[in-house]
């Protein structure tokens, strides 16, 4: 079987209605497929390792065209040198391929993605940053960082995360995916605003086996409630398996897919060029 042509892409999700194809709206998948069709003069459906909601950003979203590596291999040497730059030009200003490579035909998107990592950014400050407000969710009142870190540690390991799924994971409960996930790492990085010197920039970081729709945004919303002193107990929230028992679903504009890790030996990167 022929190998796949894979890309690692970054994008600013503000102008898109999410990653996956939808009728009558602009999505990341649609833009990637359009660029590929323009370059190779043929249409192929892109496969992907994650679905992001409208407004979510990414730095390492893995996408691939099945059995299409031969199309790249058949290019002339001069076209290979300009391949990445040409595709990035076609993708427009908000999407960039920062690496591409050969992905084994044995790759299975459900079994061979080891983990995904997300970050959610909060500016905890009485003063709004007019520049970063597009990407950082603003919380004006002080948050108890120690309490949030203590609560965050409770989600490490394997749990039924139905309480953090959209609508308590009703659409997933009877599917093969279910609502059980494993969180390998979780942390909150705090640093003083580098320019305004007012408030703290908080980065909520998560690495896990996989994440359900809205899961990260719901987890951070719950941790913020803990930081506000609302008396939420994470163990009780997890046991409840009930979405209403958790905190609010925070906005999508502050969420970033930061890394997609796959099993070693399946992917070989090629040239990485910038423009």
Secondary structure in CASP SS format (residue, H / E / C, confidence):
PFRMAT SS
TARGET T0000
AUTHOR 0000-0000-0000
METHOD secondary structure of the structure
MODEL  1
X C 1.00
X C 1.00
X C 1.00
X E 1.00
X E 1.00
X E 1.00
X E 1.00
X E 1.00
X E 1.00
X E 1.00
X E 1.00
X C 1.00
X H 1.00
X H 1.00
X H 1.00
X C 1.00
X C 1.00
X C 1.00
X C 1.00
X C 1.00
X C 1.00
X C 1.00
X C 1.00
X C 1.00
X C 1.00
X C 1.00
X C 1.00
X H 1.00
X H 1.00
X H 1.00
X H 1.00
X H 1.00
X H 1.00
X H 1.00
X H 1.00
X H 1.00
X H 1.00
X H 1.00
X H 1.00
X H 1.00
X C 1.00
X C 1.00
X C 1.00
X C 1.00
X C 1.00
X E 1.00
X E 1.00
X E 1.00
X C 1.00
X C 1.00
X C 1.00
X C 1.00
X C 1.00
X C 1.00
X C 1.00
X C 1.00
X E 1.00
X E 1.00
X E 1.00
X E 1.00
X E 1.00
X E 1.00
X E 1.00
X E 1.00
X E 1.00
X C 1.00
X C 1.00
X C 1.00
X H 1.00
X H 1.00
X H 1.00
X H 1.00
X H 1.00
X C 1.00
X C 1.00
X C 1.00
X H 1.00
X H 1.00
X H 1.00
X H 1.00
X H 1.00
X H 1.00
X H 1.00
X H 1.00
X H 1.00
X H 1.00
X H 1.00
X H 1.00
X H 1.00
X H 1.00
X H 1.00
X C 1.00
X C 1.00
X C 1.00
X E 1.00
X E 1.00
X E 1.00
X E 1.00
X E 1.00
X E 1.00
X E 1.00
X E 1.00
X E 1.00
X C 1.00
X C 1.00
X C 1.00
X C 1.00
X C 1.00
X C 1.00
X C 1.00
X C 1.00
X C 1.00
X E 1.00
X E 1.00
X E 1.00
X E 1.00
X E 1.00
X E 1.00
X E 1.00
X E 1.00
X E 1.00
X E 1.00
X E 1.00
X E 1.00
X C 1.00
X C 1.00
X C 1.00
X C 1.00
X C 1.00
X C 1.00
X C 1.00
X H 1.00
X H 1.00
X H 1.00
X C 1.00
X C 1.00
X E 1.00
X E 1.00
X E 1.00
X C 1.00
X C 1.00
X C 1.00
X C 1.00
X C 1.00
X H 1.00
X H 1.00
X H 1.00
X H 1.00
X H 1.00
X H 1.00
X H 1.00
X H 1.00
X H 1.00
X H 1.00
X H 1.00
X C 1.00
X E 1.00
X E 1.00
X E 1.00
X E 1.00
X C 1.00
X H 1.00
X H 1.00
X H 1.00
X C 1.00
X H 1.00
X H 1.00
X H 1.00
X H 1.00
X C 1.00
X C 1.00
X C 1.00
X C 1.00
X C 1.00
X C 1.00
X C 1.00
X C 1.00
X C 1.00
X C 1.00
X E 1.00
X E 1.00
X E 1.00
X E 1.00
X E 1.00
X E 1.00
X E 1.00
X E 1.00
X E 1.00
X E 1.00
X E 1.00
X E 1.00
X E 1.00
X C 1.00
X C 1.00
X C 1.00
X C 1.00
X C 1.00
X C 1.00
X C 1.00
X E 1.00
X E 1.00
X E 1.00
X E 1.00
X E 1.00
X E 1.00
X E 1.00
X E 1.00
X E 1.00
X C 1.00
X C 1.00
X C 1.00
X C 1.00
X C 1.00
X C 1.00
X H 1.00
X H 1.00
X H 1.00
X H 1.00
X H 1.00
X H 1.00
X H 1.00
X H 1.00
X H 1.00
X H 1.00
X H 1.00
X H 1.00
X H 1.00
X C 1.00
X C 1.00
X C 1.00
X C 1.00
X C 1.00
X C 1.00
X H 1.00
X H 1.00
X H 1.00
X H 1.00
X H 1.00
X H 1.00
X H 1.00
X C 1.00
X C 1.00
X H 1.00
X H 1.00
X H 1.00
X C 1.00
X C 1.00
X C 1.00
X C 1.00
X C 1.00
X C 1.00
X H 1.00
X H 1.00
X H 1.00
X E 1.00
X E 1.00
X E 1.00
X E 1.00
X E 1.00
X E 1.00
X E 1.00
X E 1.00
X C 1.00
X C 1.00
X C 1.00
X C 1.00
X E 1.00
X E 1.00
X E 1.00
X C 1.00
X C 1.00
X C 1.00
X C 1.00
X C 1.00
X C 1.00
END
